[in-house]
Amino acid sequence: MDLKEKIKSNIDELEPHLLQDVLEYINSLKQKKDIKGYNAKVSHKEVQKMLSSSESSWADDISSERKERI
């Protein structure tokens, strides 16, 4: 299975309310590529904006991973 097929498969498995987030992220990636080039760096504020719709907490995920290692 190639990369595009894996992505499509994962998208098909997503809950409908998450599809809007995926579309916004894809559009954001397209804009970054068109405006700044493929290897452009993303600012801290842009990352915050992209992740603001996420329902999970990265801090909690990192903390739980650290606890698992101890």
CYANA upper distance limits for C-alpha pairs under 8 A (distance plus 0.5 A):
  1 MET  CA      5 GLU  CA      6.59
  1 MET  CA      6 LYS  CA      7.10
  2 ASP  CA      6 LYS  CA      6.88
  3 LEU  CA      7 ILE  CA      6.73
  4 LYS  CA      8 LYS  CA      6.63
  5 GLU  CA      9 SER  CA      6.51
  6 LYS  CA     10 ASN  CA      6.67
  7 ILE  CA     11 ILE  CA      6.64
  8 LYS  CA     12 ASP  CA      6.64
  9 SER  CA     13 GLU  CA      7.00
 10 ASN  CA     14 LEU  CA      7.05
 11 ILE  CA     19 LEU  CA      8.08
 14 LEU  CA     18 LEU  CA      7.03
 14 LEU  CA     19 LEU  CA      7.54
 15 GLU  CA     19 LEU  CA      7.63
 16 PRO  CA     20 GLN  CA      8.45
 17 HIS  CA     21 ASP  CA      8.48
 18 LEU  CA     22 VAL  CA      7.06
 19 LEU  CA     23 LEU  CA      6.73
 20 GLN  CA     24 GLU  CA      6.69
 21 ASP  CA     25 TYR  CA      6.62
 21 ASP  CA     53 SER  CA      7.56
 22 VAL  CA     26 ILE  CA      6.67
 23 LEU  CA     27 ASN  CA      6.65
 24 GLU  CA     28 SER  CA      6.55
 25 TYR  CA     29 LEU  CA      6.70
 25 TYR  CA     50 MET  CA      7.33
 26 ILE  CA     30 LYS  CA      6.77
 27 ASN  CA     31 GLN  CA      6.75
 28 SER  CA     32 LYS  CA      6.76
 29 LEU  CA     33 LYS  CA      6.73
 30 LYS  CA     34 ASP  CA      6.62
 31 GLN  CA     35 ILE  CA      6.39
 32 LYS  CA     36 LYS  CA      6.07
 32 LYS  CA     37 GLY  CA      7.16
 32 LYS  CA     38 TYR  CA      7.75
 32 LYS  CA     40 ALA  CA      7.79
 33 LYS  CA     37 GLY  CA      4.98
 33 LYS  CA     38 TYR  CA      5.19
 33 LYS  CA     39 ASN  CA      8.30
 33 LYS  CA     40 ALA  CA      8.02
 34 ASP  CA     38 TYR  CA      8.34
 36 LYS  CA     40 ALA  CA      6.11
 42 VAL  CA     46 GLU  CA      6.70
 42 VAL  CA     47 VAL  CA      7.22
 43 SER  CA     47 VAL  CA      6.91
 44 HIS  CA     48 GLN  CA      6.80
 45 LYS  CA     49 LYS  CA      6.71
 46 GLU  CA     50 MET  CA      6.75
 47 VAL  CA     51 LEU  CA      6.63
 48 GLN  CA     52 SER  CA      6.28
 49 LYS  CA     53 SER  CA      8.32
 57 SER  CA     61 ASP  CA      6.86
 58 TRP  CA     62 ILE  CA      6.59
 59 ALA  CA     63 SER  CA      6.62
 60 ASP  CA     64 SER  CA      6.62
 61 ASP  CA     65 GLU  CA      6.70
 62 ILE  CA     66 ARG  CA      6.70
 63 SER  CA     67 LYS  CA      6.76
 64 SER  CA     68 GLU  CA      6.74
 65 GLU  CA     69 ARG  CA      7.00
 66 ARG  CA     70 ILE  CA      7.04
